[in-house]
Amino acid sequence: QVQLVESGGGLVQAGGSLRLSCAASGGFFTIYTMGWFRQAPGKEREPVAAISWSESDTDYVDSVKGRFTISRDNAKNTVYLQMNSLKPEDTAVYYCAAVQSRSWIGVRDPSGMDYWGKGTLVTVSS
């Protein structure tokens, strides 16, 4: 069973950048497909990006394509989300999640993930 801890959230002005990190422990990191999700106030949790166990495949939801980049460092058991050109509508709690599968299907529904971090808050001011 893997434990996930996110960091890197904060307050940023529109147009700015943040990099989120998610450190994994307690499992074999390379058996997990990883994803970032977010939940804005009053809204359901939604997928943002996903990355395959081998780092060779990534996928994004349309609203973040060209602005966000997901990556992972398997040697450090860490997955990242680089967020550029941030918009007020990106304000949310961002969650890291893992699914114990190497099958690649791209971004997954939150119900398809096995393990979750506690989240980190990103606030984008206008």
MOPAC internal coordinates of N, CA, C and O (Angstrom, degrees):
PM7 1SCF
backbone

  N    0.0000 0     0.00 0     0.00 0    0    0    0
  C    1.4539 1     0.00 0     0.00 0    1    0    0
  C    1.5214 1   108.47 1     0.00 0    2    1    0
  O    1.2310 1   120.65 1   -46.06 1    3    2    1
  N    1.3224 1   116.35 1   133.94 1    3    2    1
  C    1.4542 1   121.11 1  -176.41 1    5    3    2
  C    1.5244 1   110.21 1  -101.63 1    6    5    3
  O    1.2310 1   121.12 1   -36.21 1    7    6    5
  N    1.3291 1   115.47 1   143.79 1    7    6    5
  C    1.4659 1   121.87 1   172.99 1    9    7    6
  C    1.5277 1   108.19 1  -108.46 1   10    9    7
  O    1.2310 1   120.88 1   -40.31 1   11   10    9
  N    1.3309 1   115.93 1   139.69 1   11   10    9
  C    1.4575 1   121.56 1  -175.79 1   13   11   10
  C    1.5191 1   109.90 1  -124.19 1   14   13   11
  O    1.2310 1   120.87 1   -46.55 1   15   14   13
  N    1.3344 1   115.94 1   133.45 1   15   14   13
  C    1.4591 1   121.09 1   179.16 1   17   15   14
  C    1.5174 1   109.17 1  -131.17 1   18   17   15
  O    1.2310 1   120.80 1   -61.99 1   19   18   17
  N    1.3291 1   116.08 1   118.01 1   19   18   17
  C    1.4596 1   121.22 1   179.47 1   21   19   18
  C    1.5313 1   111.20 1   -90.29 1   22   21   19
  O    1.2310 1   121.12 1   -25.85 1   23   22   21
  N    1.3119 1   115.47 1   154.15 1   23   22   21
  C    1.4576 1   121.96 1   174.72 1   25   23   22
  C    1.5229 1   108.76 1  -153.60 1   26   25   23
  O    1.2310 1   120.85 1   -13.85 1   27   26   25
  N    1.3186 1   115.98 1   166.15 1   27   26   25
  C    1.4560 1   120.44 1   174.09 1   29   27   26
  C    1.5125 1   115.87 1   105.20 1   30   29   27
  O    1.2310 1   120.31 1   175.62 1   31   30   29
  N    1.3228 1   117.02 1    -4.38 1   31   30   29
  C    1.4593 1   119.06 1   178.59 1   33   31   30
  C    1.5198 1   111.12 1   -70.79 1   34   33   31
  O    1.2310 1   121.29 1    -8.92 1   35   34   33
  N    1.3180 1   115.13 1   171.08 1   35   34   33
  C    1.4588 1   119.83 1   179.08 1   37   35   34
  C    1.5055 1   111.82 1   164.34 1   38   37   35
  O    1.2310 1   121.37 1    13.02 1   39   38   37
  N    1.3334 1   114.98 1  -166.98 1   39   38   37
  C    1.4603 1   122.44 1   179.92 1   41   39   38
  C    1.5257 1   109.06 1  -102.31 1   42   41   39
  O    1.2310 1   120.98 1   -49.51 1   43   42   41
  N    1.3180 1   115.73 1   130.49 1   43   42   41
  C    1.4619 1   120.32 1  -179.56 1   45   43   42
  C    1.5171 1   108.93 1  -142.96 1   46   45   43
  O    1.2310 1   120.66 1   -29.77 1   47   46   45
  N    1.3181 1   116.35 1   150.23 1   47   46   45
  C    1.4571 1   119.83 1   176.92 1   49   47   46
  C    1.5148 1   110.97 1   -78.64 1   50   49   47
  O    1.2310 1   121.13 1   -24.86 1   51   50   49
  N    1.3135 1   115.44 1   155.14 1   51   50   49
  C    1.4538 1   120.23 1   176.52 1   53   51   50
  C    1.5307 1   109.84 1   -55.05 1   54   53   51
  O    1.2310 1   121.42 1   -43.04 1   55   54   53
  N    1.3281 1   114.88 1   136.96 1   55   54   53
  C    1.4476 1   120.95 1  -176.64 1   57   55   54
  C    1.5085 1   114.03 1    92.38 1   58   57   55
  O    1.2310 1   120.51 1   169.09 1   59   58   57
  N    1.3155 1   116.62 1   -10.91 1   59   58   57
  C    1.4487 1   121.18 1  -179.01 1   61   59   58
  C    1.5119 1   112.93 1   -83.82 1   62   61   59
  O    1.2310 1   121.42 1     5.82 1   63   62   61
  N    1.3321 1   114.88 1  -174.18 1   63   62   61
  C    1.4597 1   121.91 1  -176.26 1   65   63   62
  C    1.5218 1   111.04 1  -132.69 1   66   65   63
  O    1.2310 1   121.50 1   -27.49 1   67   66   65
  N    1.3157 1   114.74 1   152.51 1   67   66   65
  C    1.4647 1   122.93 1   171.79 1   69   67   66
  C    1.5192 1   107.76 1  -144.53 1   70   69   67
  O    1.2310 1   121.03 1   -27.90 1   71   70   69
  N    1.3165 1   115.63 1   152.10 1   71   70   69
  C    1.4633 1   120.30 1   172.27 1   73   71   70
  C    1.5170 1   108.36 1  -122.68 1   74   73   71
  O    1.2310 1   121.58 1   -59.75 1   75   74   73
  N    1.3150 1   114.58 1   120.25 1   75   74   73
  C    1.4570 1   121.13 1   175.68 1   77   75   74
  C    1.5186 1   109.77 1   -92.46 1   78   77   75
  O    1.2310 1   121.49 1   -33.89 1   79   78   77
  N    1.3172 1   114.75 1   146.11 1   79   78   77
  C    1.4582 1   121.04 1   175.02 1   81   79   78
  C    1.5189 1   109.68 1  -124.12 1   82   81   79
  O    1.2310 1   121.20 1   -28.04 1   83   82   81
  N    1.3080 1   115.31 1   151.96 1   83   82   81
  C    1.4659 1   121.19 1   177.25 1   85   83   82
  C    1.5184 1   106.90 1  -137.84 1   86   85   83
  O    1.2310 1   121.04 1   -67.37 1   87   86   85
  N    1.3260 1   115.62 1   112.63 1   87   86   85
  C    1.4561 1   121.15 1  -179.97 1   89   87   86
  C    1.5175 1   109.58 1   -95.54 1   90   89   87
  O    1.2310 1   120.92 1   -49.36 1   91   90   89
  N    1.3205 1   115.85 1   130.64 1   91   90   89
  C    1.4545 1   121.47 1  -179.24 1   93   91   90
  C    1.5163 1   110.40 1  -108.47 1   94   93   91
  O    1.2310 1   121.08 1   -35.51 1   95   94   93
  N    1.3194 1   115.53 1   144.49 1   95   94   93
  C    1.4576 1   120.43 1   176.73 1   97   95   94
  C    1.5229 1   109.26 1  -147.71 1   98   97   95
  O    1.2310 1   121.36 1   -21.45 1   99   98   97
  N    1.3242 1   115.00 1   158.55 1   99   98   97
  C    1.4545 1   119.96 1   174.01 1  101   99   98
  C    1.5038 1   115.99 1    89.02 1  102  101   99
  O    1.2310 1   119.94 1  -172.92 1  103  102  101
  N    1.3229 1   117.72 1     7.08 1  103  102  101
  C    1.4532 1   118.70 1   179.32 1  105  103  102
  C    1.5147 1   110.63 1  -156.08 1  106  105  103
  O    1.2310 1   121.08 1    -2.04 1  107  106  105
  N    1.3182 1   115.54 1   177.96 1  107  106  105
  C    1.4558 1   120.34 1   176.05 1  109  107  106
  C    1.5231 1   108.03 1   -86.55 1  110  109  107
  O    1.2310 1   120.83 1   -76.19 1  111  110  109
  N    1.2998 1   116.03 1   103.81 1  111  110  109
  C    1.4639 1   122.47 1  -168.93 1  113  111  110
  C    1.5213 1   112.27 1   -57.02 1  114  113  111
  O    1.2310 1   119.99 1   144.79 1  115  114  113
  N    1.3156 1   117.62 1   -35.21 1  115  114  113
  C    1.4587 1   119.27 1  -173.38 1  117  115  114
  C    1.5252 1   113.93 1   -76.39 1  118  117  115
  O    1.2310 1   119.30 1   178.12 1  119  118  117
  N    1.3224 1   118.94 1    -1.88 1  119  118  117
  C    1.4653 1   118.82 1   175.38 1  121  119  118
  C    1.5211 1   111.40 1   -90.34 1  122  121  119
  O    1.2310 1   121.07 1   177.80 1  123  122  121
  N    1.3383 1   115.55 1    -2.20 1  123  122  121
  C    1.4508 1   119.86 1  -174.74 1  125  123  122
  C    1.5205 1   112.29 1  -107.47 1  126  125  123
  O    1.2310 1   121.25 1   -47.73 1  127  126  125
  N    1.3182 1   115.22 1   132.27 1  127  126  125
  C    1.4513 1   121.17 1   162.71 1  129  127  126
  C    1.5262 1   106.01 1   -82.04 1  130  129  127
  O    1.2310 1   120.62 1   -44.76 1  131  130  129
  N    1.3253 1   116.41 1   135.24 1  131  130  129
  C    1.4584 1   120.97 1  -173.86 1  133  131  130
  C    1.5277 1   111.46 1  -112.83 1  134  133  131
  O    1.2310 1   121.40 1   -26.76 1  135  134  133
  N    1.3114 1   114.93 1   153.24 1  135  134  133
  C    1.4554 1   119.13 1   178.21 1  137  135  134
  C    1.5109 1   111.94 1  -149.14 1  138  137  135
  O    1.2310 1   121.56 1   -23.26 1  139  138  137
  N    1.3107 1   114.62 1   156.74 1  139  138  137
  C    1.4574 1   122.23 1   170.54 1  141  139  138
  C    1.5242 1   108.20 1  -111.09 1  142  141  139
  O    1.2310 1   121.46 1   -40.03 1  143  142  141
  N    1.3169 1   114.82 1   139.97 1  143  142  141
  C    1.4563 1   122.79 1   178.40 1  145  143  142
  C    1.5230 1   108.21 1  -132.16 1  146  145  143
  O    1.2310 1   120.47 1   -14.36 1  147  146  145
  N    1.3134 1   116.70 1   165.64 1  147  146  145
  C    1.4547 1   119.52 1   176.45 1  149  147  146
  C    1.5202 1   109.99 1  -145.88 1  150  149  147
  O    1.2310 1   121.96 1   -24.93 1  151  150  149
  N    1.3235 1   113.86 1   155.07 1  151  150  149
  C    1.4512 1   120.41 1   178.11 1  153  151  150
  C    1.5200 1   109.06 1  -138.98 1  154  153  151
  O    1.2310 1   121.19 1   -66.03 1  155  154  153
  N    1.3115 1   115.32 1   113.97 1  155  154  153
  C    1.4557 1   121.68 1   177.23 1  157  155  154
  C    1.5239 1   109.20 1   -85.93 1  158  157  155
  O    1.2310 1   120.08 1   -22.16 1  159  158  157
  N    1.3209 1   117.45 1   157.84 1  159  158  157
  C    1.4692 1   120.43 1   179.97 1  161  159  158
  C    1.5215 1   111.47 1   -55.69 1  162  161  159
  O    1.2310 1   121.10 1   -51.00 1  163  162  161
  N    1.3290 1   115.50 1   129.00 1  163  162  161
  C    1.4468 1   120.57 1   177.65 1  165  163  162
  C    1.5028 1   115.69 1    76.85 1  166  165  163
  O    1.2310 1   120.60 1  -174.44 1  167  166  165
  N    1.3297 1   116.47 1     5.56 1  167  166  165
  C    1.4622 1   120.24 1  -178.95 1  169  167  166
  C    1.5198 1   111.01 1  -121.01 1  170  169  167
  O    1.2310 1   121.16 1   -16.19 1  171  170  169
  N    1.3177 1   115.39 1   163.81 1  171  170  169
  C    1.4546 1   120.43 1   177.33 1  173  171  170
  C    1.5333 1   110.37 1   -77.22 1  174  173  171
  O    1.2310 1   121.48 1   -23.68 1  175  174  173
  N    1.3077 1   114.77 1   156.32 1  175  174  173
  C    1.4544 1   119.94 1   174.88 1  177  175  174
  C    1.5232 1   109.33 1   -66.33 1  178  177  175
  O    1.2310 1   120.64 1   -43.57 1  179  178  177
  N    1.3252 1   116.38 1   136.43 1  179  178  177
  C    1.4575 1   120.73 1  -177.78 1  181  179  178
  C    1.5191 1   110.80 1  -132.11 1  182  181  179
  O    1.2310 1   120.71 1   -28.35 1  183  182  181
  N    1.3230 1   116.24 1   151.65 1  183  182  181
  C    1.4600 1   119.59 1   177.35 1  185  183  182
  C    1.5267 1   110.78 1   -71.59 1  186  185  183
  O    1.2310 1   121.05 1   -26.62 1  187  186  185
  N    1.3170 1   115.60 1   153.38 1  187  186  185
  C    1.4619 1   122.18 1   177.06 1  189  187  186
  C    1.5256 1   110.13 1  -121.65 1  190  189  187
  O    1.2310 1   120.67 1   128.39 1  191  190  189
  N    1.3358 1   116.32 1   -51.61 1  191  190  189
  C    1.4568 1   120.69 1  -175.89 1  193  191  190
  C    1.5193 1   109.67 1  -158.20 1  194  193  191
  O    1.2310 1   121.17 1   -19.96 1  195  194  193
  N    1.3221 1   115.37 1   160.04 1  195  194  193
  C    1.4601 1   120.95 1   177.82 1  197  195  194
  C    1.5168 1   109.23 1  -143.48 1  198  197  195
  O    1.2310 1   121.19 1   -24.35 1  199  198  197
  N    1.3477 1   115.34 1   155.65 1  199  198  197
  C    1.4539 1   120.76 1   178.54 1  201  199  198
  C    1.5129 1   108.85 1  -143.05 1  202  201  199
  O    1.2310 1   121.13 1   -40.73 1  203  202  201
  N    1.3219 1   115.44 1   139.27 1  203  202  201
  C    1.4568 1   120.31 1  -179.12 1  205  203  202
  C    1.5190 1   111.49 1   -73.32 1  206  205  203
  O    1.2310 1   121.32 1   -14.31 1  207  206  205
  N    1.3349 1   115.07 1   165.69 1  207  206  205
  C    1.4683 1   119.70 1  -177.74 1  209  207  206
  C    1.5249 1   111.86 1   -61.49 1  210  209  207
  O    1.2310 1   120.51 1   148.72 1  211  210  209
  N    1.3327 1   116.64 1   -31.28 1  211  210  209
  C    1.4601 1   121.23 1  -176.14 1  213  211  210
  C    1.5223 1   113.42 1   -89.52 1  214  213  211
  O    1.2310 1   120.05 1   179.09 1  215  214  213
  N    1.3176 1   117.51 1    -0.91 1  215  214  213
  C    1.4724 1   123.58 1  -178.12 1  217  215  214
  C    1.5279 1   112.56 1    73.84 1  218  217  215
  O    1.2310 1   119.80 1   179.75 1  219  218  217
  N    1.3124 1   117.99 1    -0.25 1  219  218  217
  C    1.4626 1   119.94 1  -174.13 1  221  219  218
  C    1.5197 1   114.09 1   -82.47 1  222  221  219
  O    1.2310 1   120.17 1   161.49 1  223  222  221
  N    1.3020 1   117.27 1   -18.51 1  223  222  221
  C    1.4697 1   120.77 1  -177.43 1  225  223  222
  C    1.5197 1   110.25 1  -125.71 1  226  225  223
  O    1.2310 1   121.11 1   -43.13 1  227  226  225
  N    1.3268 1   115.47 1   136.87 1  227  226  225
  C    1.4515 1   121.71 1   174.04 1  229  227  226
  C    1.5290 1   109.49 1  -135.52 1  230  229  227
  O    1.2310 1   121.02 1   -22.05 1  231  230  229
  N    1.2978 1   115.65 1   157.95 1  231  230  229
  C    1.4601 1   120.73 1   179.65 1  233  231  230
  C    1.5202 1   108.11 1  -150.21 1  234  233  231
  O    1.2310 1   120.85 1   -31.79 1  235  234  233
  N    1.3358 1   115.98 1   148.21 1  235  234  233
  C    1.4497 1   121.76 1  -177.00 1  237  235  234
  C    1.5276 1   110.30 1  -137.51 1  238  237  235
  O    1.2310 1   121.18 1   -28.21 1  239  238  237
  N    1.3105 1   115.34 1   151.79 1  239  238  237
  C    1.4583 1   118.15 1   169.57 1  241  239  238
  C    1.5265 1   107.77 1   -76.45 1  242  241  239
  O    1.2310 1   121.05 1   -24.21 1  243  242  241
  N    1.3240 1   115.61 1   155.79 1  243  242  241
  C    1.4608 1   120.40 1  -172.51 1  245  243  242
  C    1.5321 1   112.86 1   -58.41 1  246  245  243
  O    1.2310 1   120.38 1   145.35 1  247  246  245
  N    1.3133 1   116.89 1   -34.65 1  247  246  245
  C    1.4644 1   120.11 1  -173.67 1  249  247  246
  C    1.5247 1   113.41 1   -67.79 1  250  249  247
  O    1.2310 1   119.74 1   163.73 1  251  250  249
  N    1.3267 1   118.09 1   -16.27 1  251  250  249
  C    1.4704 1   120.38 1  -178.91 1  253  251  250
  C    1.5208 1   112.96 1  -117.54 1  254  253  251
  O    1.2310 1   119.90 1   176.00 1  255  254  253
  N    1.3156 1   117.80 1    -4.00 1  255  254  253
  C    1.4650 1   120.32 1  -179.38 1  257  255  254
  C    1.5253 1   110.76 1   -58.67 1  258  257  255
  O    1.2310 1   121.44 1   -45.61 1  259  258  257
  N    1.3272 1   114.84 1   134.39 1  259  258  257
  C    1.4579 1   120.57 1  -179.24 1  261  259  258
  C    1.5112 1   114.24 1    84.58 1  262  261  259
  O    1.2310 1   120.34 1   169.83 1  263  262  261
  N    1.3336 1   116.96 1   -10.17 1  263  262  261
  C    1.4730 1   120.50 1   179.30 1  265  263  262
  C    1.5245 1   112.49 1  -116.26 1  266  265  263
  O    1.2310 1   120.47 1   144.33 1  267  266  265
  N    1.3192 1   116.70 1   -35.67 1  267  266  265
  C    1.4713 1   121.74 1  -178.06 1  269  267  266
  C    1.5263 1   110.05 1  -107.45 1  270  269  267
  O    1.2310 1   121.32 1   -32.27 1  271  270  269
  N    1.3316 1   115.09 1   147.73 1  271  270  269
  C    1.4571 1   121.05 1   175.88 1  273  271  270
  C    1.5168 1   109.59 1  -134.21 1  274  273  271
  O    1.2310 1   120.89 1   -55.47 1  275  274  273
  N    1.3248 1   115.90 1   124.53 1  275  274  273
  C    1.4568 1   120.95 1   175.70 1  277  275  274
  C    1.5205 1   108.86 1   -97.59 1  278  277  275
  O    1.2310 1   120.74 1   -38.24 1  279  278  277
  N    1.3149 1   116.19 1   141.76 1  279  278  277
  C    1.4634 1   121.03 1   176.98 1  281  279  278
  C    1.5205 1   108.33 1  -150.53 1  282  281  279
  O    1.2310 1   121.01 1   -13.02 1  283  282  281
  N    1.3071 1   115.67 1   166.98 1  283  282  281
  C    1.4583 1   119.83 1   176.85 1  285  283  282
  C    1.5059 1   109.66 1  -145.92 1  286  285  283
  O    1.2310 1   121.07 1   -28.80 1  287  286  285
  N    1.3085 1   115.56 1   151.20 1  287  286  285
  C    1.4569 1   123.36 1   175.53 1  289  287  286
  C    1.5192 1   106.09 1  -121.33 1  290  289  287
  O    1.2310 1   120.80 1   -80.78 1  291  290  289
  N    1.3197 1   116.07 1    99.22 1  291  290  289
  C    1.4615 1   119.37 1  -176.10 1  293  291  290
  C    1.5261 1   112.45 1   -66.39 1  294  293  291
  O    1.2310 1   119.89 1   154.86 1  295  294  293
  N    1.3041 1   117.81 1   -25.14 1  295  294  293
  C    1.4619 1   120.61 1   177.38 1  297  295  294
  C    1.5317 1   111.21 1   -69.35 1  298  297  295
  O    1.2310 1   121.08 1   153.96 1  299  298  297
  N    1.3298 1   115.54 1   -26.04 1  299  298  297
  C    1.4654 1   120.61 1  -179.56 1  301  299  298
  C    1.5250 1   112.77 1  -106.30 1  302  301  299
  O    1.2310 1   120.39 1  -177.51 1  303  302  301
  N    1.3289 1   116.85 1     2.49 1  303  302  301
  C    1.4781 1   121.11 1  -178.49 1  305  303  302
  C    1.5208 1   111.74 1    52.80 1  306  305  303
  O    1.2310 1   121.11 1  -135.17 1  307  306  305
  N    1.3090 1   115.49 1    44.83 1  307  306  305
  C    1.4598 1   120.31 1  -174.48 1  309  307  306
  C    1.5191 1   110.47 1  -135.79 1  310  309  307
  O    1.2310 1   121.03 1   -38.22 1  311  310  309
  N    1.3192 1   115.64 1   141.78 1  311  310  309
  C    1.4603 1   121.99 1   173.46 1  313  311  310
  C    1.5290 1   107.45 1  -120.11 1  314  313  311
  O    1.2310 1   121.09 1   -33.92 1  315  314  313
  N    1.3176 1   115.52 1   146.08 1  315  314  313
  C    1.4504 1   121.77 1  -174.83 1  317  315  314
  C    1.5281 1   110.74 1  -123.82 1  318  317  315
  O    1.2310 1   121.51 1   -23.01 1  319  318  317
  N    1.3180 1   114.72 1   156.99 1  319  318  317
  C    1.4600 1   120.89 1   170.01 1  321  319  318
  C    1.5280 1   107.35 1  -135.71 1  322  321  319
  O    1.2310 1   121.22 1   -73.52 1  323  322  321
  N    1.3311 1   115.26 1   106.48 1  323  322  321
  C    1.4536 1   121.03 1   175.53 1  325  323  322
  C    1.5188 1   108.15 1   -86.39 1  326  325  323
  O    1.2310 1   120.58 1   -57.97 1  327  326  325
  N    1.3168 1   116.49 1   122.03 1  327  326  325
  C    1.4599 1   121.34 1  -176.65 1  329  327  326
  C    1.5263 1   109.21 1  -117.61 1  330  329  327
  O    1.2310 1   120.90 1   -63.33 1  331  330  329
  N    1.3012 1   115.88 1   116.67 1  331  330  329
  C    1.4632 1   122.32 1   179.45 1  333  331  330
  C    1.5261 1   109.86 1  -116.08 1  334  333  331
  O    1.2310 1   121.13 1   -16.19 1  335  334  333
  N    1.3156 1   115.44 1   163.81 1  335  334  333
  C    1.4741 1   121.77 1   178.19 1  337  335  334
  C    1.5274 1   110.82 1    49.44 1  338  337  335
  O    1.2310 1   120.99 1  -131.49 1  339  338  337
  N    1.2959 1   115.72 1    48.51 1  339  338  337
  C    1.4590 1   120.40 1  -175.20 1  341  339  338
  C    1.5212 1   111.38 1   -65.67 1  342  341  339
  O    1.2310 1   121.70 1   -33.87 1  343  342  341
  N    1.3236 1   114.34 1   146.13 1  343  342  341
  C    1.4559 1   122.64 1  -179.34 1  345  343  342
  C    1.5278 1   109.61 1  -120.31 1  346  345  343
  O    1.2310 1   119.76 1   -24.17 1  347  346  345
  N    1.3077 1   118.07 1   155.83 1  347  346  345
  C    1.4754 1   119.34 1   177.50 1  349  347  346
  C    1.5307 1   112.58 1   -54.54 1  350  349  347
  O    1.2310 1   120.16 1   146.89 1  351  350  349
  N    1.3158 1   117.30 1   -33.11 1  351  350  349
  C    1.4703 1   120.17 1  -179.90 1  353  351  350
  C    1.5278 1   113.09 1   -72.13 1  354  353  351
  O    1.2310 1   119.91 1   174.87 1  355  354  353
  N    1.3240 1   117.77 1    -5.13 1  355  354  353
  C    1.4632 1   121.00 1   173.56 1  357  355  354
  C    1.5278 1   111.21 1   -84.11 1  358  357  355
  O    1.2310 1   120.02 1   173.92 1  359  358  357
  N    1.3090 1   117.57 1    -6.08 1  359  358  357
  C    1.4526 1   121.28 1   179.01 1  361  359  358
  C    1.5210 1   110.64 1   -60.52 1  362  361  359
  O    1.2310 1   120.75 1   -55.28 1  363  362  361
  N    1.3336 1   116.17 1   124.72 1  363  362  361
  C    1.4594 1   121.30 1  -176.92 1  365  363  362
  C    1.5250 1   108.97 1  -178.33 1  366  365  363
  O    1.2310 1   121.52 1   -10.26 1  367  366  365
  N    1.3167 1   114.71 1   169.74 1  367  366  365
  C    1.4575 1   120.21 1   165.69 1  369  367  366
  C    1.5250 1   106.21 1   -87.15 1  370  369  367
  O    1.2310 1   120.96 1   -52.75 1  371  370  369
  N    1.3022 1   115.78 1   127.25 1  371  370  369
  C    1.4619 1   121.95 1  -178.54 1  373  371  370
  C    1.5281 1   109.41 1  -102.03 1  374  373  371
  O    1.2310 1   121.74 1   -49.40 1  375  374  373
  N    1.3156 1   114.27 1   130.60 1  375  374  373
  C    1.4567 1   121.75 1  -177.88 1  377  375  374
  C    1.5254 1   110.87 1  -117.31 1  378  377  375
  O    1.2310 1   121.70 1   -38.93 1  379  378  377
  N    1.3047 1   114.34 1   141.07 1  379  378  377
  C    1.4469 1   121.88 1   170.15 1  381  379  378
  C    1.5308 1   107.85 1   -96.51 1  382  381  379
  O    1.2310 1   120.35 1   -37.67 1  383  382  381
  N    1.3133 1   116.94 1   142.33 1  383  382  381
  C    1.4598 1   120.27 1  -179.57 1  385  383  382
  C    1.5192 1   110.39 1  -144.40 1  386  385  383
  O    1.2310 1   121.49 1   -24.04 1  387  386  385
  N    1.3185 1   114.76 1   155.96 1  387  386  385
  C    1.4600 1   121.39 1  -179.19 1  389  387  386
  C    1.5203 1   110.05 1  -132.22 1  390  389  387
  O    1.2310 1   121.30 1   -35.20 1  391  390  389
  N    1.3081 1   115.12 1   144.80 1  391  390  389
  C    1.4613 1   120.79 1   171.67 1  393  391  390
  C    1.5218 1   107.58 1  -124.90 1  394  393  391
  O    1.2310 1   120.97 1   -45.52 1  395  394  393
  N    1.3280 1   115.74 1   134.48 1  395  394  393
  C    1.4525 1   120.65 1  -176.48 1  397  395  394
  C    1.5191 1   109.27 1   -81.15 1  398  397  395
  O    1.2310 1   121.53 1  -104.05 1  399  398  397
  N    1.3122 1   114.68 1    75.95 1  399  398  397
  C    1.4546 1   121.63 1  -178.97 1  401  399  398
  C    1.5178 1   109.35 1  -161.13 1  402  401  399
  O    1.2310 1   120.88 1   -38.83 1  403  402  401
  N    1.3149 1   115.91 1   141.17 1  403  402  401
  C    1.4613 1   120.23 1   173.94 1  405  403  402
  C    1.5210 1   111.70 1   -99.00 1  406  405  403
  O    1.2310 1   120.58 1  -179.89 1  407  406  405
  N    1.3123 1   116.50 1     0.11 1  407  406  405
  C    1.4631 1   119.53 1   177.85 1  409  407  406
  C    1.5201 1   109.41 1   -70.47 1  410  409  407
  O    1.2310 1   121.25 1   -47.06 1  411  410  409
  N    1.3349 1   115.21 1   132.94 1  411  410  409
  C    1.4574 1   119.10 1  -176.65 1  413  411  410
  C    1.5209 1   109.88 1  -102.85 1  414  413  411
  O    1.2310 1   121.39 1   -61.00 1  415  414  413
  N    1.3406 1   114.95 1   119.00 1  415  414  413
  C    1.4633 1   120.33 1   176.03 1  417  415  414
  C    1.5222 1   110.50 1  -128.49 1  418  417  415
  O    1.2310 1   120.86 1  -172.15 1  419  418  417
  N    1.3428 1   115.96 1     7.85 1  419  418  417
  C    1.4482 1   119.33 1  -178.73 1  421  419  418
  C    1.5211 1   111.51 1    85.52 1  422  421  419
  O    1.2310 1   121.26 1    24.93 1  423  422  421
  N    1.3398 1   115.20 1  -155.07 1  423  422  421
  C    1.4602 1   120.59 1   179.65 1  425  423  422
  C    1.5308 1   109.44 1   -60.63 1  426  425  423
  O    1.2310 1   120.93 1   -44.67 1  427  426  425
  N    1.3199 1   115.83 1   135.33 1  427  426  425
  C    1.4697 1   121.27 1  -178.72 1  429  427  426
  C    1.5234 1   110.83 1  -110.07 1  430  429  427
  O    1.2310 1   121.42 1   -24.62 1  431  430  429
  N    1.2938 1   114.88 1   155.38 1  431  430  429
  C    1.4703 1   120.97 1   171.02 1  433  431  430
  C    1.5304 1   108.42 1   -66.64 1  434  433  431
  O    1.2310 1   119.73 1   -32.26 1  435  434  433
  N    1.3353 1   118.12 1   147.74 1  435  434  433
  C    1.4684 1   118.99 1   178.78 1  437  435  434
  C    1.5263 1   113.65 1   -53.46 1  438  437  435
  O    1.2310 1   119.89 1   148.56 1  439  438  437
  N    1.3204 1   117.82 1   -31.44 1  439  438  437
  C    1.4581 1   120.09 1  -179.70 1  441  439  438
  C    1.5230 1   112.61 1   -67.82 1  442  441  439
  O    1.2310 1   120.42 1   167.01 1  443  442  441
  N    1.3314 1   116.80 1   -12.99 1  443  442  441
  C    1.4503 1   120.82 1  -179.20 1  445  443  442
  C    1.5158 1   114.55 1   -91.64 1  446  445  443
  O    1.2310 1   120.19 1  -177.20 1  447  446  445
  N    1.3249 1   117.25 1     2.80 1  447  446  445
  C    1.4627 1   120.98 1  -178.67 1  449  447  446
  C    1.5223 1   110.54 1  -101.51 1  450  449  447
  O    1.2310 1   121.20 1   -30.40 1  451  450  449
  N    1.3263 1   115.30 1   149.60 1  451  450  449
  C    1.4595 1   120.14 1  -174.42 1  453  451  450
  C    1.5247 1   113.69 1   -96.97 1  454  453  451
  O    1.2310 1   120.33 1   143.67 1  455  454  453
  N    1.3265 1   116.98 1   -36.33 1  455  454  453
  C    1.4592 1   121.18 1  -173.25 1  457  455  454
  C    1.5249 1   109.44 1  -132.63 1  458  457  455
  O    1.2310 1   121.48 1   -33.19 1  459  458  457
  N    1.3307 1   114.78 1   146.81 1  459  458  457
  C    1.4562 1   121.09 1  -175.42 1  461  459  458
  C    1.5249 1   111.32 1  -134.88 1  462  461  459
  O    1.2310 1   121.28 1   -33.70 1  463  462  461
  N    1.3313 1   115.16 1   146.30 1  463  462  461
  C    1.4395 1   120.36 1   167.44 1  465  463  462
  C    1.5248 1   109.56 1   -84.85 1  466  465  463
  O    1.2310 1   120.96 1    -0.11 1  467  466  465
  N    1.3247 1   115.77 1   179.89 1  467  466  465
  C    1.4663 1   120.34 1  -178.08 1  469  467  466
  C    1.5145 1   112.67 1   -88.65 1  470  469  467
  O    1.2310 1   120.03 1   168.99 1  471  470  469
  N    1.3018 1   117.55 1   -11.01 1  471  470  469
  C    1.4509 1   121.25 1   174.75 1  473  471  470
  C    1.5143 1   114.18 1    96.91 1  474  473  471
  O    1.2310 1   121.82 1   -21.40 1  475  474  473
  N    1.3276 1   114.13 1   158.60 1  475  474  473
  C    1.4600 1   121.75 1   175.33 1  477  475  474
  C    1.5244 1   107.49 1  -137.92 1  478  477  475
  O    1.2310 1   120.81 1   -43.31 1  479  478  477
  N    1.3331 1   116.06 1   136.69 1  479  478  477
  C    1.4599 1   121.14 1  -173.70 1  481  479  478
  C    1.5216 1   111.14 1   -85.47 1  482  481  479
  O    1.2310 1   121.27 1   -50.08 1  483  482  481
  N    1.3111 1   115.18 1   129.92 1  483  482  481
  C    1.4636 1   122.73 1   173.40 1  485  483  482
  C    1.5232 1   107.79 1  -116.26 1  486  485  483
  O    1.2310 1   121.04 1   -56.28 1  487  486  485
  N    1.3238 1   115.61 1   123.72 1  487  486  485
  C    1.4609 1   121.18 1   178.92 1  489  487  486
  C    1.5227 1   108.48 1  -121.71 1  490  489  487
  O    1.2310 1   120.84 1   -56.20 1  491  490  489
  N    1.3181 1   116.01 1   123.80 1  491  490  489
  C    1.4612 1   121.48 1   179.98 1  493  491  490
  C    1.5159 1   108.05 1  -112.91 1  494  493  491
  O    1.2310 1   121.07 1   -61.90 1  495  494  493
  N    1.3179 1   115.56 1   118.10 1  495  494  493
  C    1.4600 1   120.41 1  -178.67 1  497  495  494
  C    1.5213 1   110.43 1   -93.23 1  498  497  495
  O    1.2310 1   121.25 1   -31.38 1  499  498  497
  N    1.3073 1   115.21 1   148.62 1  499  498  497
  C    1.4749 1   120.11 1  -178.14 1  501  499  498
  C    1.5178 1   111.29 1   -90.27 1  502  501  499
  O    1.2310 1   120.10 1   180.00 1  503  502  501

